């Protein structure tokens, strides 16, 4: 009896002293959303719902009155609840908690609700506030939100972390002639008394993370279609009747095809109540996967009669990517943004499958999924992974305010390559079944890469954790070498070895193909690169080939040899036109380019000579797009300015001749773009001016209003002595959104240096950077190689602005700012300036340091290859 009473008393005393101070460590109130805060909130807060009301005036400069009610269940922990709000304290006007008005306590971007105001279980917080403008993207007659990764907190107070999913019930009051769309279905609309204002009242959404909450409102044209008994609505501002006629049917059909594929592949029906999308002029990204209300860049959806096959495939891939996100990212969401790549890798991986099936079903002889995969992913992945600033696929993240720096070529392009290797390792069925279990297990919840690996591990004998470490957790790529011995005309030894490009002994387990090339045939062999050195056993005893091509199926990852033969390299390259597989040719173009950049076996001049010869022989549009892009880079980035006119003359002549001989409109269009891009001679510029002036395109080439605008810009940056090219082009443009874009670009192309100086100086003001796609386009012209000598004075200030741009811009803007700014330079003084900038800042943000090193890779390599330093 005494023992029982003593033990009970001790237990009660321990509980009393544990509350409230020992339940949780104090969470600091710091700027951003720290992982510490997110973990603590996830333990104490659940069942979150938001009711949001925004009253958007017609004048974009007027404030937006707003109110919200946020309800949540709370588990007491003795600490204040922190609601994230990245705005001035003055934006919060009134707060009540559980029906009682309370003083406003605001600190370090957080509205604090004291624990004494809350109760265990359900709580309600009502807030009157002025909406934040940073992520509302307000224009003269439309507005839209873009809240990834932590921008919801810039618009309204919230728990801005991906693992506190919530329902959103939205009410929007807007000018009466505006349309509106959000994640959920429309309940009803109500006009005000004089019918000048209209309120859109929407039903609650499903539970989604804050970064996926979205609305679009403005003067849009709605178009609705029903396919497979599913209604879909598009909001757009396109005015070009040709683009509308040619694009509307494909836009809806591609979405329907993607939904159909995903429901079959995942064995889960579309998980949300509605499906819609909006086409937004100069949207910051290609697309954004808002639940039921996808946003797209308008120009990516609306194509004209001059569109190439490449553009059509890019549109199909973009639509498939964003639709795949409805399952991968929206239905199942990463727990924290250090796994942001997880949603992107699956969206890309599944999108490639959707496009592969849709192109197969189309029966088009031009469709080549494997080729598209190579061209889309490998150059972009290598452009980051070869640099001194390379980052791994998976990266740690202490605070969401730096989540934007995680995005880039690695998660969008190396990760799909990794996934394709994983699929080959496991088998298609095993991976598909594992993904189905993953989606079913974590539907409407959150999961990590480790959660997925645990599921997949059950379906393969391979140690996926060890495999993941090199592919996901480490940077860089392998470099392959070979040894091929022969005797009596037969192969006696063929071994392939790999090591890290950094000289390390790391091993990237992977499978790829090599091709033995003979005078009359090509024999392709699979290599299982599961060791540092492997023997290609199936090659032993075969006739000695003329040469060997590496990675001919375009699935291996790394820098591969280019001269594996008894033939001189230039003879191998000349033979390449006889290789029938466009995938093998494209992979070889990439191998040649990567070895040129590394200074291994081929010079920029040699490669440019070869590509010129190859222009007339490359008959595949996707492969030609790769080839012409690399040739343009060789002209502008890897040819000295003094040597460039001679190179341009040669490329102009070959491109124009090849264009006139090309057999398809798409090939002709690509070759015309190359000609326009490299034109330096008076003859070429006069020819281009004549085409622009008369709007009379070369035979077999279709040029549209957008093409003529780009041609006018190309002439303007060359200071072509024609009267008022850009003002005249501005008068020709009919679409008001495209008019505004061109008007924005014009000062950056002015022949008057003082006007260019003033334009650049204006970019130091953040409101002048609101239209990020316009800004990066303008920077590309401002820093064009033809303007490099007069524009490099902008570089110090451009680098100084980087930290501010990371804080105020959207997720891709810092990288795009850097690439548009630095990409044209090639001289040692610029390379030295960049290095000195970093040397002077030893404590510089490491993620921004990496972004800068990635963007500086071309100037660094050009300086070394052309000037030896």
Secondary structure, 3 states (H helix, E strand, C coil): CHHHHHHHHHHHHHHHHHCCCCCCCCCCCCCCCEHHHHHHHHHHEEEEEEEEEEECCCCCCCCCEEEEEEEEEECCCCCCEEEECCCCHHHEEEEEECCEEECCCEECCEEEECHHHCCCEEEEEEEEEECCCCCCCECCCEEECCCCCCCHHHCCCECCCCCCCEEEEEEEEEECCCEEEECCCEEEEEECCCCCEEEEEECCCCCECHHHCCEEEECCEEEEEEECCEEEEEEECCCCHHHHHHHHHHHHHHHHHHHHHHHHHHCCCCCCCCCEEEEECCCCCCEECCCCCEEEEHHHHCCCCCCCHHHHHHHHHHHHHHHHCCCECCCEEECCHHHHHHHHHHHHHHHHHHHHHHHHHHCCCCCCHHHHHHHHHHHHHHHHHCCCCCCCCCCCCCEHHHHHHHCCHHHHHHHHHHHHHHHHHHCHHHHHHHHHHHHHHHCCCEECHHHHHHHHHCCCCCCHHHHHHHHHCCCCCEEEEEEEEEECCEEEEEEEEEEECCCCCCCCCEEEEEEEECCCCEEEEEEEECCCEEECHHHCCCECCCEEEECCCCCCCCECCCCEECCCHHHHHHHHHHCCCHHHHHHHHHHHHHHHHCCCCCCHHHHHHHHHHHCCCCCCHHHHHHHHHHHHHHHHHCCCHHHHHHHHHHHHHHHHHHHHHCCCHHHHHHHHHHHHHHCCCHHHHHHHHHHHHHCCCCCCCCCCHHHHHHHHHHHHHCCCCCCCHHHHHHHHCCCHHHHHHHHHHHHHHCCCHHHHHHHHHHCCCHHHHCCHHHHHHHHHHHCCHHHHHHHHHHHHHHHHCHHHHHHHCCCCHHHHHHHHHHCCCCCHHHHHHHHHHHHCCCCCCHHHHHHHHHHCHHHHHHHHHHHCC
